[in-house]
């Protein structure tokens, strides 16, 4: 069963102000990381952007899963 994920695309040192937010589903965590990496490469913005990946728990909450960096 697929889980819902959220990727906050960040270009500022403050992760609380994301440039964009993407919601997607993935069959497992590895697929979610690959999808997040792809979304980071296609997002407009500076080359040194990174993403905060969250997994939704089904209780209207999201739990931080990983920080994904796209090197400049």
Secondary structure, DSSP 8 states (H G I E B T S, - for coil): --EEEEEEEE-SS-TTS-SEEEEEEESSHHHHHHHHHHHHHHS-S-TT-EEEEEEE-SSS-EEEEEEEE---
